[in-house]
Amino acid sequence: MMSSHVGSMLLFSGFVSLVFALLMKDEVGEQVRFGAMLFAGFAAAGVVLGWLMFAFPL
Amino acid sequence: MARRQPAPKDTTAAALVCALAWAVPGAGHLWLGRAQKGAAFLIALPLMYATGLWLDGQIFPFDFAQPLVALAALADVGIGAPYLVARALGVGEGRVVAVTYEYGNAFLVVAGLLNTLVVLDAYDIALGRK
């Protein structure tokens, strides 16, 4: 069983980025670029929000 | 200047494509000749749903006394055949004490919602809008 929070978040981001890239773009090159950008955005936002929650716990 | 309207297509056929796209993720795109997208959806969305089940997520019941649970149940149904298969096999009971329970729920719900977007995309393609 995968219990890594970061691992789960990255896996989730991968699936969502893949589907959105395919829905939003038609050319393979565009899909790869858009998907990679989306995935990086998800991962970066996850890390930033994680650190903010560390400093300001709910 | 008049806005160019797409050529009218058969809405009945488009509705059938939607039903097919809902039942089997990606099948609508495959039917419409978008093989690359269809194959990717066919693999990715059921895999995402299966990952949610593997992470001890719960397939929510239609409990209208709890509106958020009912909405989550509606989202779960969005994945189509994998939902029916999971229900038939009796999986997706969820294990609340599992550390991955909430992650599993997120995977299940979002897989269903993503397939709903895929259905809408197939509908647009069938009507000639894309």
N, CA and C atoms of all chains as a GROMACS GRO file, in nm:
protein
  564
    1MET      N    1   0.084  -0.121   0.000
    1MET     CA    2   0.000   0.000   0.000
    1MET      C    3   0.087   0.125   0.000
    2MET      N    4   0.055   0.216  -0.090
    2MET     CA    5   0.134   0.340  -0.097
    2MET      C    6   0.082   0.438   0.008
    3SER      N    7   0.167   0.473   0.104
    3SER     CA    8   0.123   0.566   0.208
    3SER      C    9   0.196   0.698   0.201
    4SER      N   10   0.274   0.720   0.094
    4SER     CA   11   0.345   0.846   0.079
    4SER      C   12   0.250   0.954   0.028
    5HIS      N   13   0.240   1.064   0.104
    5HIS     CA   14   0.151   1.173   0.063
    5HIS      C   15   0.198   1.234  -0.069
    6VAL      N   16   0.330   1.255  -0.080
    6VAL     CA   17   0.383   1.317  -0.202
    6VAL      C   18   0.363   1.222  -0.320
    7GLY      N   19   0.387   1.094  -0.297
    7GLY     CA   20   0.368   0.996  -0.404
    7GLY      C   21   0.224   0.994  -0.454
    8SER      N   22   0.129   0.995  -0.358
    8SER     CA   23  -0.013   0.996  -0.397
    8SER      C   24  -0.046   1.122  -0.475
    9MET      N   25   0.005   1.234  -0.427
    9MET     CA   26  -0.024   1.363  -0.492
    9MET      C   27   0.034   1.366  -0.634
   10LEU      N   28   0.156   1.313  -0.650
   10LEU     CA   29   0.218   1.313  -0.783
   10LEU      C   30   0.145   1.219  -0.879
   11LEU      N   31   0.101   1.104  -0.826
   11LEU     CA   32   0.025   1.011  -0.909
   11LEU      C   33  -0.108   1.073  -0.954
   12PHE      N   34  -0.175   1.136  -0.860
   12PHE     CA   35  -0.301   1.206  -0.889
   12PHE      C   36  -0.277   1.315  -0.995
   13SER      N   37  -0.172   1.393  -0.973
   13SER     CA   38  -0.139   1.502  -1.067
   13SER      C   39  -0.111   1.447  -1.206
   14GLY      N   40  -0.042   1.333  -1.212
   14GLY     CA   41  -0.010   1.272  -1.340
   14GLY      C   42  -0.136   1.235  -1.418
   15PHE      N   43  -0.230   1.171  -1.349
   15PHE     CA   44  -0.355   1.131  -1.416
   15PHE      C   45  -0.433   1.253  -1.464
   16VAL      N   46  -0.449   1.351  -1.376
   16VAL     CA   47  -0.529   1.469  -1.411
   16VAL      C   48  -0.462   1.548  -1.524
   17SER      N   49  -0.330   1.562  -1.518
   17SER     CA   50  -0.258   1.636  -1.622
   17SER      C   51  -0.271   1.566  -1.757
   18LEU      N   52  -0.261   1.434  -1.755
   18LEU     CA   53  -0.272   1.358  -1.880
   18LEU      C   54  -0.408   1.380  -1.946
   19VAL      N   55  -0.514   1.367  -1.867
   19VAL     CA   56  -0.649   1.380  -1.923
   19VAL      C   57  -0.673   1.523  -1.971
   20PHE      N   58  -0.634   1.622  -1.892
   20PHE     CA   59  -0.656   1.761  -1.935
   20PHE      C   60  -0.574   1.796  -2.058
   21ALA      N   61  -0.451   1.746  -2.066
   21ALA     CA   62  -0.368   1.774  -2.185
   21ALA      C   63  -0.434   1.716  -2.310
   22LEU      N   64  -0.490   1.597  -2.297
   22LEU     CA   65  -0.555   1.535  -2.413
   22LEU      C   66  -0.684   1.607  -2.451
   23LEU      N   67  -0.754   1.658  -2.350
   23LEU     CA   68  -0.880   1.727  -2.378
   23LEU      C   69  -0.856   1.866  -2.438
   24MET      N   70  -0.752   1.932  -2.392
   24MET     CA   71  -0.733   2.073  -2.429
   24MET      C   72  -0.654   2.093  -2.557
   25LYS      N   73  -0.566   1.998  -2.590
   25LYS     CA   74  -0.478   2.015  -2.706
   25LYS      C   75  -0.494   1.900  -2.804
   26ASP      N   76  -0.468   1.930  -2.932
   26ASP     CA   77  -0.486   1.828  -3.034
   26ASP      C   78  -0.354   1.773  -3.088
   27GLU      N   79  -0.249   1.855  -3.090
   27GLU     CA   80  -0.120   1.809  -3.141
   27GLU      C   81  -0.041   1.742  -3.029
   28VAL      N   82   0.033   1.636  -3.065
   28VAL     CA   83   0.105   1.560  -2.962
   28VAL      C   84   0.206   1.648  -2.888
   29GLY      N   85   0.280   1.730  -2.964
   29GLY     CA   86   0.379   1.818  -2.901
   29GLY      C   87   0.316   1.914  -2.802
   30GLU      N   88   0.204   1.971  -2.842
   30GLU     CA   89   0.131   2.063  -2.753
   30GLU      C   90   0.080   1.990  -2.629
   31GLN      N   91   0.033   1.867  -2.651
   31GLN     CA   92  -0.018   1.788  -2.538
   31GLN      C   93   0.092   1.762  -2.436
   32VAL      N   94   0.211   1.727  -2.488
   32VAL     CA   95   0.322   1.696  -2.397
   32VAL      C   96   0.362   1.822  -2.320
   33ARG      N   97   0.374   1.934  -2.390
   33ARG     CA   98   0.414   2.060  -2.324
   33ARG      C   99   0.308   2.102  -2.221
   34PHE      N  100   0.184   2.102  -2.261
   34PHE     CA  101   0.076   2.145  -2.171
   34PHE      C  102   0.065   2.051  -2.050
   35GLY      N  103   0.073   1.921  -2.076
   35GLY     CA  104   0.065   1.823  -1.969
   35GLY      C  105   0.179   1.838  -1.870
   36ALA      N  106   0.301   1.860  -1.923
   36ALA     CA  107   0.418   1.876  -1.835
   36ALA      C  108   0.404   2.002  -1.751
   37MET      N  109   0.353   2.109  -1.814
   37MET     CA  110   0.337   2.235  -1.743
   37MET      C  111   0.232   2.220  -1.632
   38LEU      N  112   0.124   2.152  -1.663
   38LEU     CA  113   0.017   2.129  -1.566
   38LEU      C  114   0.068   2.044  -1.450
   39PHE      N  115   0.142   1.940  -1.483
   39PHE     CA  116   0.195   1.850  -1.380
   39PHE      C  117   0.292   1.927  -1.289
   40ALA      N  118   0.379   2.006  -1.350
   40ALA     CA  119   0.473   2.085  -1.270
   40ALA      C  120   0.398   2.184  -1.181
   41GLY      N  121   0.292   2.244  -1.235
   41GLY     CA  122   0.211   2.338  -1.157
   41GLY      C  123   0.146   2.270  -1.038
   42PHE      N  124   0.089   2.151  -1.062
   42PHE     CA  125   0.027   2.074  -0.952
   42PHE      C  126   0.131   2.043  -0.844
   43ALA      N  127   0.246   1.993  -0.889
   43ALA     CA  128   0.350   1.951  -0.794
   43ALA      C  129   0.400   2.071  -0.714
   44ALA      N  130   0.427   2.182  -0.784
   44ALA     CA  131   0.478   2.302  -0.716
   44ALA      C  132   0.373   2.356  -0.619
   45ALA      N  133   0.247   2.362  -0.663
   45ALA     CA  134   0.141   2.413  -0.576
   45ALA      C  135   0.126   2.324  -0.452
   46GLY      N  136   0.139   2.193  -0.472
   46GLY     CA  137   0.129   2.100  -0.358
   46GLY      C  138   0.238   2.125  -0.256
   47VAL      N  139   0.360   2.145  -0.305
   47VAL     CA  140   0.472   2.168  -0.213
   47VAL      C  141   0.456   2.304  -0.142
   48VAL      N  142   0.420   2.407  -0.218
   48VAL     CA  143   0.403   2.541  -0.159
   48VAL      C  144   0.290   2.540  -0.054
   49LEU      N  145   0.177   2.480  -0.090
   49LEU     CA  146   0.065   2.474   0.006
   49LEU      C  147   0.102   2.391   0.129
   50GLY      N  148   0.180   2.285   0.106
   50GLY     CA  149   0.225   2.202   0.217
   50GLY      C  150   0.309   2.282   0.316
   51TRP      N  151   0.400   2.363   0.262
   51TRP     CA  152   0.484   2.446   0.350
   51TRP      C  153   0.402   2.554   0.419
   52LEU      N  154   0.306   2.612   0.347
   52LEU     CA  155   0.221   2.715   0.410
   52LEU      C  156   0.139   2.654   0.524
   53MET      N  157   0.089   2.531   0.504
   53MET     CA  158   0.012   2.465   0.608
   53MET      C  159   0.101   2.428   0.727
   54PHE      N  160   0.228   2.404   0.698
   54PHE     CA  161   0.322   2.376   0.806
   54PHE      C  162   0.339   2.499   0.894
   55ALA      N  163   0.346   2.616   0.827
   55ALA     CA  164   0.365   2.742   0.902
   55ALA      C  165   0.235   2.790   0.966
   56PHE      N  166   0.125   2.768   0.896
   56PHE     CA  167  -0.008   2.812   0.946
   56PHE      C  168  -0.104   2.694   0.952
   57PRO      N  169  -0.091   2.608   1.052
   57PRO     CA  170  -0.179   2.491   1.058
   57PRO      C  171  -0.325   2.530   1.079
   58LEU      N  172  -0.414   2.455   1.016
   58LEU     CA  173  -0.558   2.485   1.028
   58LEU      C  174  -0.610   2.442   1.164
   59MET      N  175  -2.027   4.113  -3.852
   59MET     CA  176  -2.004   3.992  -3.930
   59MET      C  177  -2.069   3.873  -3.860
   60ALA      N  178  -2.144   3.796  -3.936
   60ALA     CA  179  -2.214   3.682  -3.876
   60ALA      C  180  -2.114   3.576  -3.831
   61ARG      N  181  -2.143   3.520  -3.714
   61ARG     CA  182  -2.057   3.415  -3.661
   61ARG      C  183  -2.085   3.285  -3.736
   62ARG      N  184  -1.977   3.217  -3.774
   62ARG     CA  185  -1.993   3.093  -3.849
   62ARG      C  186  -2.045   2.982  -3.756
   63GLN      N  187  -2.155   2.921  -3.794
   63GLN     CA  188  -2.213   2.813  -3.714
   63GLN      C  189  -2.161   2.679  -3.766
   64PRO      N  190  -2.134   2.585  -3.675
   64PRO     CA  191  -2.094   2.452  -3.722
   64PRO      C  192  -2.210   2.384  -3.794
   65ALA      N  193  -2.176   2.297  -3.885
   65ALA     CA  194  -2.280   2.223  -3.958
   65ALA      C  195  -2.361   2.139  -3.861
   66PRO      N  196  -2.495   2.143  -3.874
   66PRO     CA  197  -2.577   2.063  -3.782
   66PRO      C  198  -2.554   1.914  -3.804
   67LYS      N  199  -2.542   1.841  -3.696
   67LYS     CA  200  -2.520   1.697  -3.704
   67LYS      C  201  -2.637   1.628  -3.635
   68ASP      N  202  -2.638   1.497  -3.645
   68ASP     CA  203  -2.746   1.416  -3.587
   68ASP      C  204  -2.728   1.411  -3.435
   69THR      N  205  -2.822   1.476  -3.365
   69THR     CA  206  -2.810   1.480  -3.219
   69THR      C  207  -2.837   1.344  -3.155
   70THR      N  208  -2.916   1.261  -3.221
   70THR     CA  209  -2.941   1.126  -3.168
   70THR      C  210  -2.812   1.044  -3.169
   71ALA      N  211  -2.740   1.055  -3.281
   71ALA     CA  212  -2.612   0.984  -3.290
   71ALA      C  213  -2.515   1.037  -3.185
   72ALA      N  214  -2.518   1.169  -3.163
   72ALA     CA  215  -2.429   1.229  -3.064
   72ALA      C  216  -2.464   1.178  -2.923
   73ALA      N  217  -2.594   1.164  -2.898
   73ALA     CA  218  -2.637   1.112  -2.767
   73ALA      C  219  -2.591   0.968  -2.748
   74LEU      N  220  -2.596   0.890  -2.856
   74LEU     CA  221  -2.548   0.751  -2.848
   74LEU      C  222  -2.398   0.746  -2.822
   75VAL      N  223  -2.326   0.838  -2.886
   75VAL     CA  224  -2.181   0.847  -2.862
   75VAL      C  225  -2.156   0.880  -2.714
   76CYS      N  226  -2.238   0.970  -2.659
   76CYS     CA  227  -2.224   1.006  -2.517
   76CYS      C  228  -2.246   0.884  -2.428
   77ALA      N  229  -2.349   0.806  -2.460
   77ALA     CA  230  -2.378   0.687  -2.379
   77ALA      C  231  -2.262   0.589  -2.386
   78LEU      N  232  -2.207   0.574  -2.507
   78LEU     CA  233  -2.093   0.483  -2.525
   78LEU      C  234  -1.971   0.536  -2.449
   79ALA      N  235  -1.948   0.669  -2.459
   79ALA     CA  236  -1.832   0.731  -2.393
   79ALA      C  237  -1.844   0.720  -2.241
   80TRP      N  238  -1.967   0.729  -2.190
   80TRP     CA  239  -1.986   0.714  -2.046
   80TRP      C  240  -1.961   0.568  -2.004
   81ALA      N  241  -2.019   0.475  -2.080
   81ALA     CA  242  -2.013   0.334  -2.040
   81ALA      C  243  -1.869   0.282  -2.040
   82VAL      N  244  -1.795   0.315  -2.144
   82VAL     CA  245  -1.655   0.270  -2.152
   82VAL      C  246  -1.569   0.394  -2.176
   83PRO      N  247  -1.492   0.436  -2.075
   83PRO     CA  248  -1.411   0.558  -2.092
   83PRO      C  249  -1.323   0.549  -2.217
   84GLY      N  250  -1.331   0.651  -2.301
   84GLY     CA  251  -1.250   0.656  -2.423
   84GLY      C  252  -1.317   0.595  -2.545
   85ALA      N  253  -1.423   0.517  -2.524
   85ALA     CA  254  -1.486   0.449  -2.637
   85ALA      C  255  -1.552   0.548  -2.733
   86GLY      N  256  -1.602   0.659  -2.681
   86GLY     CA  257  -1.662   0.761  -2.767
   86GLY      C  258  -1.560   0.818  -2.864
   87HIS      N  259  -1.440   0.848  -2.813
   87HIS     CA  260  -1.334   0.902  -2.899
   87HIS      C  261  -1.288   0.796  -2.999
   88LEU      N  262  -1.276   0.672  -2.955
   88LEU     CA  263  -1.236   0.564  -3.047
   88LEU      C  264  -1.339   0.550  -3.159
   89TRP      N  265  -1.467   0.557  -3.123
   89TRP     CA  266  -1.576   0.545  -3.220
   89TRP      C  267  -1.570   0.658  -3.323
   90LEU      N  268  -1.530   0.777  -3.275
   90LEU     CA  269  -1.526   0.895  -3.363
   90LEU      C  270  -1.394   0.908  -3.437
   91GLY      N  271  -1.307   0.807  -3.424
   91GLY     CA  272  -1.182   0.806  -3.499
   91GLY      C  273  -1.067   0.878  -3.431
   92ARG      N  274  -1.084   0.918  -3.306
   92ARG     CA  275  -0.974   0.981  -3.231
   92ARG      C  276  -0.902   0.873  -3.150
   93ALA      N  277  -0.827   0.792  -3.223
   93ALA     CA  278  -0.770   0.670  -3.163
   93ALA      C  279  -0.672   0.700  -3.051
   94GLN      N  280  -0.585   0.801  -3.073
   94GLN     CA  281  -0.483   0.830  -2.972
   94GLN      C  282  -0.546   0.873  -2.840
   95LYS      N  283  -0.640   0.965  -2.848
   95LYS     CA  284  -0.706   1.014  -2.726
   95LYS      C  285  -0.789   0.902  -2.664
   96GLY      N  286  -0.864   0.831  -2.747
   96GLY     CA  287  -0.950   0.725  -2.696
   96GLY      C  288  -0.871   0.618  -2.622
   97ALA      N  289  -0.759   0.576  -2.681
   97ALA     CA  290  -0.678   0.472  -2.617
   97ALA      C  291  -0.621   0.522  -2.484
   98ALA      N  292  -0.578   0.648  -2.483
   98ALA     CA  293  -0.522   0.704  -2.358
   98ALA      C  294  -0.629   0.711  -2.249
   99PHE      N  295  -0.750   0.756  -2.286
   99PHE     CA  296  -0.859   0.761  -2.186
   99PHE      C  297  -0.896   0.620  -2.140
  100LEU      N  298  -0.898   0.528  -2.234
  100LEU     CA  299  -0.936   0.389  -2.204
  100LEU      C  300  -0.842   0.326  -2.101
  101ILE      N  301  -0.716   0.367  -2.106
  101ILE     CA  302  -0.620   0.311  -2.010
  101ILE      C  303  -0.617   0.395  -1.882
  102ALA      N  304  -0.607   0.528  -1.898
  102ALA     CA  305  -0.581   0.614  -1.781
  102ALA      C  306  -0.699   0.620  -1.683
  103LEU      N  307  -0.820   0.635  -1.734
  103LEU     CA  308  -0.932   0.658  -1.642
  103LEU      C  309  -0.969   0.534  -1.559
  104PRO      N  310  -0.984   0.415  -1.621
  104PRO     CA  311  -1.007   0.298  -1.536
  104PRO      C  312  -0.890   0.270  -1.441
  105LEU      N  313  -0.767   0.301  -1.487
  105LEU     CA  314  -0.651   0.281  -1.398
  105LEU      C  315  -0.658   0.376  -1.278
  106MET      N  316  -0.701   0.499  -1.303
  106MET     CA  317  -0.715   0.595  -1.193
  106MET      C  318  -0.823   0.547  -1.095
  107TYR      N  319  -0.932   0.494  -1.150
  107TYR     CA  320  -1.041   0.443  -1.066
  107TYR      C  321  -0.994   0.323  -0.983
  108ALA      N  322  -0.919   0.234  -1.051
  108ALA     CA  323  -0.866   0.116  -0.981
  108ALA      C  324  -0.768   0.159  -0.871
  109THR      N  325  -0.690   0.262  -0.899
  109THR     CA  326  -0.597   0.312  -0.797
  109THR      C  327  -0.674   0.362  -0.675
  110GLY      N  328  -0.785   0.430  -0.700
  110GLY     CA  329  -0.870   0.477  -0.589
  110GLY      C  330  -0.921   0.362  -0.504
  111LEU      N  331  -0.959   0.253  -0.570
  111LEU     CA  332  -1.006   0.135  -0.495
  111LEU      C  333  -0.890   0.071  -0.418
  112TRP      N  334  -0.773   0.067  -0.483
  112TRP     CA  335  -0.653   0.009  -0.420
  112TRP      C  336  -0.613   0.090  -0.296
  113LEU      N  337  -0.638   0.220  -0.300
  113LEU     CA  338  -0.603   0.307  -0.187
  113LEU      C  339  -0.714   0.308  -0.080
  114ASP      N  340  -0.802   0.208  -0.083
  114ASP     CA  341  -0.909   0.192   0.017
  114ASP      C  342  -1.012   0.303   0.012
  115GLY      N  343  -1.031   0.361  -0.107
  115GLY     CA  344  -1.136   0.462  -0.122
  115GLY      C  345  -1.273   0.398  -0.118
  116GLN      N  346  -1.374   0.482  -0.099
  116GLN     CA  347  -1.511   0.433  -0.088
  116GLN      C  348  -1.594   0.478  -0.208
  117ILE      N  349  -1.673   0.385  -0.260
  117ILE     CA  350  -1.775   0.423  -0.359
  117ILE      C  351  -1.897   0.464  -0.277
  118PHE      N  352  -1.928   0.593  -0.283
  118PHE     CA  353  -2.029   0.647  -0.192
  118PHE      C  354  -2.171   0.604  -0.230
  119PRO      N  355  -2.258   0.585  -0.131
  119PRO     CA  356  -2.398   0.552  -0.159
  119PRO      C  357  -2.477   0.679  -0.191
  120PHE      N  358  -2.590   0.662  -0.257
  120PHE     CA  359  -2.678   0.777  -0.284
  120PHE      C  360  -2.760   0.807  -0.158
  121ASP      N  361  -2.701   0.883  -0.069
  121ASP     CA  362  -2.767   0.919   0.056
  121ASP      C  363  -2.806   1.067   0.048
  122PHE      N  364  -2.932   1.092   0.011
  122PHE     CA  365  -2.974   1.230  -0.013
  122PHE      C  366  -2.993   1.309   0.116
  123ALA      N  367  -2.988   1.239   0.232
  123ALA     CA  368  -2.989   1.310   0.360
  123ALA      C  369  -2.856   1.383   0.380
  124GLN      N  370  -2.753   1.335   0.310
  124GLN     CA  371  -2.621   1.401   0.315
  124GLN      C  372  -2.586   1.444   0.172
  125PRO      N  373  -2.618   1.568   0.137
  125PRO     CA  374  -2.602   1.613  -0.003
  125PRO      C  375  -2.461   1.594  -0.058
  126LEU      N  376  -2.358   1.616   0.023
  126LEU     CA  377  -2.221   1.602  -0.029
  126LEU      C  378  -2.190   1.456  -0.061
  127VAL      N  379  -2.242   1.365   0.020
  127VAL     CA  380  -2.223   1.222  -0.007
  127VAL      C  381  -2.295   1.184  -0.136
  128ALA      N  382  -2.416   1.238  -0.155
  128ALA     CA  383  -2.491   1.210  -0.277
  128ALA      C  384  -2.417   1.264  -0.400
  129LEU      N  385  -2.358   1.383  -0.387
  129LEU     CA  386  -2.282   1.439  -0.500
  129LEU      C  387  -2.160   1.355  -0.532
  130ALA      N  388  -2.093   1.307  -0.426
  130ALA     CA  389  -1.976   1.220  -0.447
  130ALA      C  390  -2.020   1.090  -0.515
  131ALA      N  391  -2.137   1.039  -0.477
  131ALA     CA  392  -2.189   0.917  -0.540
  131ALA      C  393  -2.215   0.941  -0.688
  132LEU      N  394  -2.270   1.058  -0.719
  132LEU     CA  395  -2.297   1.094  -0.858
  132LEU      C  396  -2.167   1.101  -0.938
  133ALA      N  397  -2.064   1.160  -0.876
  133ALA     CA  398  -1.934   1.168  -0.942
  133ALA      C  399  -1.875   1.029  -0.963
  134ASP      N  400  -1.893   0.941  -0.866
  134ASP     CA  401  -1.842   0.803  -0.879
  134ASP      C  402  -1.904   0.732  -1.000
  135VAL      N  403  -2.032   0.757  -1.022
  135VAL     CA  404  -2.103   0.691  -1.132
  135VAL      C  405  -2.049   0.737  -1.268
  136GLY      N  406  -1.990   0.856  -1.271
  136GLY     CA  407  -1.942   0.914  -1.397
  136GLY      C  408  -1.842   0.829  -1.473
  137ILE      N  409  -1.779   0.734  -1.405
  137ILE     CA  410  -1.676   0.653  -1.472
  137ILE      C  411  -1.737   0.543  -1.557
  138GLY      N  412  -1.865   0.510  -1.536
  138GLY     CA  413  -1.932   0.412  -1.622
  138GLY      C  414  -1.908   0.267  -1.582
  139ALA      N  415  -1.862   0.187  -1.677
  139ALA     CA  416  -1.848   0.042  -1.654
  139ALA      C  417  -1.762   0.006  -1.533
  140PRO      N  418  -1.649   0.073  -1.511
  140PRO     CA  419  -1.569   0.037  -1.392
  140PRO      C  420  -1.648   0.050  -1.262
  141TYR      N  421  -1.739   0.148  -1.257
  141TYR     CA  422  -1.825   0.163  -1.138
  141TYR      C  423  -1.915   0.041  -1.124
  142LEU      N  424  -1.977   0.000  -1.235
  142LEU     CA  425  -2.070  -0.113  -1.230
  142LEU      C  426  -1.995  -0.242  -1.194
  143VAL      N  427  -1.876  -0.257  -1.250
  143VAL     CA  428  -1.795  -0.376  -1.220
  143VAL      C  429  -1.757  -0.377  -1.071
  144ALA      N  430  -1.714  -0.262  -1.022
  144ALA     CA  431  -1.674  -0.254  -0.880
  144ALA      C  432  -1.791  -0.286  -0.789
  145ARG      N  433  -1.910  -0.233  -0.822
  145ARG     CA  434  -2.028  -0.262  -0.741
  145ARG      C  435  -2.064  -0.410  -0.747
  146ALA      N  436  -2.053  -0.467  -0.867
  146ALA     CA  437  -2.087  -0.608  -0.882
  146ALA      C  438  -1.991  -0.697  -0.804
  147LEU      N  439  -1.864  -0.656  -0.798
  147LEU     CA  440  -1.765  -0.735  -0.725
  147LEU      C  441  -1.766  -0.706  -0.575
  148GLY      N  442  -1.841  -0.607  -0.534
  148GLY     CA  443  -1.851  -0.575  -0.392
  148GLY      C  444  -1.730  -0.504  -0.336
  149VAL      N  445  -1.649  -0.444  -0.424
  149VAL     CA  446  -1.534  -0.367  -0.374
  149VAL      C  447  -1.576  -0.220  -0.361
  150GLY      N  448  -1.488  -0.141  -0.299
  150GLY     CA  449  -1.519   0.001  -0.281
  150GLY      C  450  -1.598   0.030  -0.155
  151GLU      N  451  -1.588  -0.061  -0.059
  151GLU     CA  452  -1.654  -0.036   0.070
  151GLU      C  453  -1.583   0.077   0.146
  152GLY      N  454  -1.453   0.091   0.118
  152GLY     CA  455  -1.375   0.194   0.186
  152GLY      C  456  -1.334   0.148   0.325
  153ARG      N  457  -1.215   0.194   0.367
  153ARG     CA  458  -1.168   0.161   0.501
  153ARG      C  459  -1.128   0.294   0.566
  154VAL      N  460  -1.219   0.346   0.649
  154VAL     CA  461  -1.202   0.483   0.701
  154VAL      C  462  -1.072   0.498   0.780
  155VAL      N  463  -1.028   0.391   0.843
  155VAL     CA  464  -0.907   0.402   0.927
  155VAL      C  465  -0.779   0.396   0.844
  156ALA      N  466  -0.790   0.362   0.715
  156ALA     CA  467  -0.670   0.356   0.631
  156ALA      C  468  -0.615   0.496   0.610
  157VAL      N  469  -0.483   0.507   0.612
  157VAL     CA  470  -0.420   0.639   0.595
  157VAL      C  471  -0.447   0.695   0.455
  158THR      N  472  -0.475   0.605   0.361
  158THR     CA  473  -0.495   0.649   0.222
  158THR      C  474  -0.643   0.665   0.186
  159TYR      N  475  -0.732   0.654   0.286
  159TYR     CA  476  -0.877   0.657   0.258
  159TYR      C  477  -0.919   0.782   0.179
  160GLU      N  478  -0.877   0.899   0.226
  160GLU     CA  479  -0.918   1.023   0.159
  160GLU      C  480  -0.856   1.034   0.020
  161TYR      N  481  -0.733   0.987   0.007
  161TYR     CA  482  -0.671   0.987  -0.126
  161TYR      C  483  -0.751   0.898  -0.221
  162GLY      N  484  -0.788   0.782  -0.171
  162GLY     CA  485  -0.866   0.689  -0.253
  162GLY      C  486  -0.995   0.753  -0.298
  163ASN      N  487  -1.062   0.821  -0.206
  163ASN     CA  488  -1.187   0.890  -0.242
  163ASN      C  489  -1.162   0.994  -0.351
  164ALA      N  490  -1.053   1.070  -0.337
  164ALA     CA  491  -1.022   1.173  -0.436
  164ALA      C  492  -0.999   1.110  -0.573
  165PHE      N  493  -0.927   1.000  -0.578
  165PHE     CA  494  -0.904   0.931  -0.706
  165PHE      C  495  -1.036   0.884  -0.768
  166LEU      N  496  -1.123   0.825  -0.686
  166LEU     CA  497  -1.250   0.772  -0.737
  166LEU      C  498  -1.340   0.883  -0.790
  167VAL      N  499  -1.356   0.987  -0.710
  167VAL     CA  500  -1.446   1.097  -0.748
  167VAL      C  501  -1.392   1.170  -0.871
  168VAL      N  502  -1.262   1.199  -0.871
  168VAL     CA  503  -1.207   1.277  -0.983
  168VAL      C  504  -1.203   1.194  -1.112
  169ALA      N  505  -1.180   1.064  -1.100
  169ALA     CA  506  -1.185   0.979  -1.221
  169ALA      C  507  -1.324   0.988  -1.284
  170GLY      N  508  -1.428   0.983  -1.202
  170GLY     CA  509  -1.565   0.995  -1.253
  170GLY      C  510  -1.590   1.130  -1.316
  171LEU      N  511  -1.542   1.236  -1.252
  171LEU     CA  512  -1.562   1.370  -1.306
  171LEU      C  513  -1.484   1.391  -1.436
  172LEU      N  514  -1.363   1.336  -1.441
  172LEU     CA  515  -1.284   1.349  -1.564
  172LEU      C  516  -1.353   1.276  -1.679
  173ASN      N  517  -1.410   1.160  -1.649
  173ASN     CA  518  -1.481   1.089  -1.758
  173ASN      C  519  -1.603   1.168  -1.804
  174THR      N  520  -1.664   1.242  -1.712
  174THR     CA  521  -1.776   1.327  -1.753
  174THR      C  522  -1.729   1.433  -1.852
  175LEU      N  523  -1.611   1.491  -1.827
  175LEU     CA  524  -1.555   1.588  -1.922
  175LEU      C  525  -1.523   1.521  -2.056
  176VAL      N  526  -1.474   1.398  -2.049
  176VAL     CA  527  -1.443   1.323  -2.172
  176VAL      C  528  -1.572   1.300  -2.252
  177VAL      N  529  -1.682   1.270  -2.182
  177VAL     CA  530  -1.811   1.250  -2.249
  177VAL      C  531  -1.853   1.380  -2.320
  178LEU      N  532  -1.839   1.492  -2.250
  178LEU     CA  533  -1.877   1.621  -2.311
  178LEU      C  534  -1.789   1.652  -2.432
  179ASP      N  535  -1.661   1.616  -2.425
  179ASP     CA  536  -1.569   1.638  -2.537
  179ASP      C  537  -1.614   1.552  -2.657
  180ALA      N  538  -1.650   1.427  -2.628
  180ALA     CA  539  -1.698   1.338  -2.736
  180ALA      C  540  -1.825   1.395  -2.799
  181TYR      N  541  -1.912   1.452  -2.716
  181TYR     CA  542  -2.037   1.512  -2.766
  181TYR      C  543  -2.005   1.628  -2.862
  182ASP      N  544  -1.910   1.713  -2.822
  182ASP     CA  545  -1.871   1.826  -2.908
  182ASP      C  546  -1.814   1.776  -3.040
  183ILE      N  547  -1.732   1.673  -3.033
  183ILE     CA  548  -1.672   1.618  -3.156
  183ILE      C  549  -1.783   1.560  -3.246
  184ALA      N  550  -1.876   1.488  -3.183
  184ALA     CA  551  -1.985   1.426  -3.261
  184ALA      C  552  -2.071   1.531  -3.330
  185LEU      N  553  -2.085   1.648  -3.267
  185LEU     CA  554  -2.166   1.754  -3.327
  185LEU      C  555  -2.088   1.841  -3.424
  186GLY      N  556  -1.957   1.810  -3.439
  186GLY     CA  557  -1.875   1.886  -3.532
  186GLY      C  558  -1.826   2.019  -3.478
  187ARG      N  559  -1.832   2.038  -3.348
  187ARG     CA  560  -1.786   2.164  -3.289
  187ARG      C  561  -1.635   2.166  -3.270
  188LYS      N  562  -1.573   2.048  -3.271
  188LYS     CA  563  -1.428   2.041  -3.251
  188LYS      C  564  -1.362   1.966  -3.366
   0.00000   0.00000   0.00000
